[in-house]
Amino acid sequence: RARYILVTHMPEVGIQTTNHTCNAVLSGYSALGMGTEAEQLLLEIETLLSQSSSRPSALDTACYNSVLHGYSRDKTGIKSAERLFRAMKEQTPLHEGIHSTKILPPVPDMITYA
């Protein structure tokens, strides 16, 4: 339901998706240990916010840290967390969206390294 509100309902009523609204939903997924779902939502929002064929992330490091936290709560999520962290650290594209957008994740901060 949170995904629906963020991705569908808010834009329909003219409410802009921001880092804060996105991170609130991602934090909820993370608290439940839903790292995979959090990353899918993050990439979906990044794709929806994309404007060009190659660009930096529209979302900040806090959103990505929430996804990493979600992965860290699940033993099977370690490889996914390492993949996401490596992409942030090495600045390699994460995903090619529906518009062939290459999204470069934000540079990791001190919280990411923790």
Secondary structure as UniProt FT lines:
FT   HELIX           2..4
FT   HELIX           5..9
FT   HELIX           10..12
FT   TURN            13..14
FT   HELIX           19..31
FT   TURN            32..33
FT   HELIX           35..49
FT   STRAND          54..56
FT   HELIX           61..72
FT   HELIX           75..77
FT   HELIX           78..90
FT   TURN            98..99
FT   STRAND          102..104
FT   HELIX           110..113
//
